[in-house]
Amino acid sequence: MRKFPILILNAAAFATPALAQDLSLFDLELEALMKIEVTVQRRTENILTVPIATTVIRDETLTTLYKTGEDMRGLTSRLPSLQVESSFGRTFPRFYVRGIGNTSFDLNASQPVSLLYDDVVLESPILKGLPIFDIAQLELARGPQGTLFGRNTPAGVIILNSVLPEETFSGFVRANVGRFQTSNIEGALGGSLGNGWSSRFSFLNQYRDDWVINRVEGPESGFEGFRDTALRWQLRYQSDNGFESLLKLHARDMHGTSRLFRANIIDPGTNRFVSDFDLRNVSQDGQNSQTLDHQGLSLRLSWPFKQFDLYSISAYETAEVFSRGDIDGGFGAASANAMGPGVIPFSSETAAALPRHDQITQEIRLASKTEGPIDWQAGLFWFDESQKIENINYDSLNNGVQNGYAAIRQTNQSSALFFAAGYTVNEKLQLRAGVRQTWDRKTFSAERPQSPGGGAPLQPLFANSDESQLSWDLSALWRLDQQHNLFVRIAEGFRAPSFQGRVMFRNSISQATSETVLSVETGLKAELANRRLRYGITLYRFQLDDPQLTAVGGTGNVSQLINAEQAEGSGIEFEFDAKLGSRWSLLGGLSYNHTAINDTNLLLTVCGAPCSVTDPIMMVNGVRLAKVDGNPLPYAPNWIGQLQLRYEAPFATGKLYFHTDWTLRSSMNFFLYEAAEFRASSLVEGGMRLGYSWQNARYDTALFVRNLTDKTALIGAIDFNNLTGMVNEPRIFGVEFSASF
């Protein structure tokens, strides 16, 4: 089996020259595919000449996907090797690339996938939920990116680039309405202000009514509604001598429900829904609400000099969030007169709050001119983050009064020096290398002034870390011919130490030391048939040393950080974009990812709910522990696929079109241990769009549907109380109109 991906790569390398000769598959009279340029090496470069496994989603595809109030979770399975999920809701996406991610739901959780929005790193998981709107391009760089993008990037980087202000006047408005009173209104307006100045204002407003009904009397009558508003204003100056400045301010305000947990919806011994599962109805006695307030500003400056360009990127982000939910997913408890659905051993209602979060970043970077055989970049980066987190417990059986409170404080300072260089040996061979030295320091404290059940308070506990790490990468790109490029890349990255203060129900802080990753990948990128077909194939293997893992829930209702001895992964990624015939276009991809935890001594507590653990069980001091050696990483399906098909034809004075998109992912585990109930089955989801555009696509109207087959699937679970699960988005259909000017 290990030879299978290699055979595919070799077969593709030999087959594509023959395919290039058979131009009858493509209509060469058609307009060629748009040239794709990416910034994953901090320069604007052709995607074919970048020795990194990179996938791009451009503005048209993004707007097609984000029609129905979708948030960052809508990216899941849309790109090779990418999964996105959340047990927190719209405001806390968790990213997994090639199986590497973090299941922690703590507000200070670090993630191994970094997100940059307009050159600014958004470190907090709360900041990473910033909506996608008026975006020119999204890029996913897979594999360690620790040289140019820093720590906490061992799995990869997601890069979002907004549409920039231009001298010409332009704008658009796009509005749709759909099922459950869903509405999505997006727009932008910008143009010249004179004397080199230009501006652009963008906005997004998403709304959905509650579509899940609460069947018991309680503080909430319905769930899953939201109103999410985001704004962005950019002011750009371009001088005649090449100096450029870009000031950006953005804000987000979200009010809605937190993640909806559904009690006992999993049939014991299986991962199927119980026979009486009802998507539109629940029975809960707790409150469910979520609010977020996020603002930020950044200033990007660039100065041209004779031999190099100088860049400065300064940014400040701040956010406040409050999220309260009924964690047991039902009503009552075994100690009460009534309970349901099913058995609720004890009630659990909690809230997590971030009353204060501040992030300041500063980068200074020098980049050589691109003329000549040598190019280089060098710079320094500074990061300062401060946050206070509150965890609150409530008594659902006593009118929801607060009966527990814990406070966590964390500061994090990180600085880095980096250097990267490329050398063009000849017209066939390019070499690149990079190095980054990072210093990272954290201070952490946790206390419990109010203990649930009236127990003794917990005095402040303290922890800190102070660590430095060297990251590096080496790569080479061979031009096999005018159409094919082969690359090899070796990279090492790391994730800084982490702390977790789940002290509501325990009296200690958990800590994970740094994890490091060594990745080797080789790939083939090509454009054929006079740029009517573009494709890429990547074969990779990585080794994670001391991976930071999160053991969630379990018998003791405690989430804690741990380090395993090692984890490994390998796989193959394939993607393509093609214009077929005179009216058809097709793009998609397929990735295979194998992951495994390698630690023969790692034993973890298992579910408190009555689940069917399939791992070997050992009894230690009367506690059931599972041996997880050899298990895959959580939320790491073997197969992830995506496909988009578009047909368009002239009609009247415009163009009639049909667009459909589909994603596939195979089964996956939710937790580090394996249990029959806590494993997602394979899932295929699709969408469709039928529309008409006219006046050179200036105006457009369409009918659309998401989750076309109305498939309801289990996509997450809680394991400590009962068989509580989370489900995917329902089918949404509606109509849209857009106009550009």
Buried (B, 14 or more C-beta within 10 A) or exposed (E): EEEEBEEBBEEBBEEBBEBBEEBEBBBEEBEBBEEBBBBBBBBEBEBBBBBBBBBBBBBEBBBBBBBBBBBBBBBBBBBBBBBBBBBBBBBBBBBBBBBBBBBBBBBBBBBBBBBBBBBBBBBBBBBBBBBBBBBEBBBBBBBBBBBBBBBBBBBBBBBBBBBBBBBEEBBBBBBBBBBBEBBBBBBBBBBBBEEBBBBBBBBBBBBBBBBBEBBBEBBBEBBBBBBBBBBBBBBBBBEEEEBBBBBBEBBBBBBBBBBBBBBBBBBBEEBBBBEEBBBEEBBBBBBBBBBBBBBBBBBBBBBEEEEBBBBBBBBBBBBBBBBBBBBBBBBBBEEBEEBBBBBBBBBBBBBBBBEBBBBBBBBBBBBBEEEEEEBBBBBBBBBBBBBBBBBBBBBBBEEBEEBBBBBBBBBBBBBBEBBBBBBBEEEEEBBBBBBBBBBBBBBBBBBBEBBBEEEEEBEEBEBBBEBEBEBBBBBBBBBBEEBBBBBBBBBBBBBBBBBBBBBBBBEBBBBBBBBBBBBBBBBBBBBBBBBBBBBBBBBBBBBBBBBBBBBBBBBEBBBBBBBBBBBBBBBBBBBBBBBBEEBBBBBBBBBBBBBBBBBEEBBBBBBBBEBBBEBEEEEEEEEBBBBBBEBBBBBBBBBBBBBBBBBBEEEEEBBBBBBBBBBBBBBBBBBBBBBBBBBBBEBBBBBBBBBBBBEEEEBBBBBBBBBBEEEBBBBBBBBBBBBBBBBBBBBBBBEBBBBBE
